[in-house]
Every structure is written in structure tokens, then in C-alpha cells.
Amino acid sequence: MKRLIAFFKEEDGLETVEYGIILGLIVAGTIGLVVTIGNWVNTSFTNVSTELTANPPN
């Protein structure tokens, strides 16, 4: 029983887990940002292409 209590009180390795969670959140946020910006850029280029096709320059 003492070993079980000691195991749950042990804090070695918790920093590594915390850093892993923080890194995961940063990666998820970065991926979300890249997808959002990518969609915005794609929409912008599609709009420009549509306008140029409908109204070609003289």
C-alpha cells in the first residue's frame, strides 16, 4: 500500500507531460490557423480568377 501511495505522490515526469500538452495545443492552433489562412487565400484567388474571366483586360 505504501508503494501505491508513493507512486501517486511522485511528481517525476510531470513537467514532460505538461510540455507535451502545451506543444500539442500550439501545434493544433497552428494547424487551425494555417487551414484558415489557406482557405482565405484560396477564396481570394478564386474571386480574382472569376473577375478576370468575366471581365478580361483590354
Secondary structure, DSSP 8 states (H G I E B T S, - for coil): -HHHHHHHH--TTHHHHHHHHHHHHHHHHHHHHHHHHHHHHHHHHHHHHHHHHHS---
